[in-house]
């Protein structure tokens, strides 16, 4: 039963993360400060991420980054 709960939590994380990204981008575009930080820190202190622990956020963010790279066709270059 643990797997469905994790998938459901990841789905909630993705929705929260997409909302955070969209708001951060809109705030950046509306801002006249070119040096403004685009993405806020992803911590449980963020209102949309309050339901997650820091470990969950870090785990989900790792999966999210890999998912986004796969969706957008970004391949990691081999390191020499």
Buried (B, 14 or more C-beta within 10 A) or exposed (E): EEEEEEEEBBEBBBEBBEEBBEEBEEEBEEEEEEEEEEEBEBEBEBEBBEEBEEEBBEBBBEEBEEEEEEEEEEEEEEEE
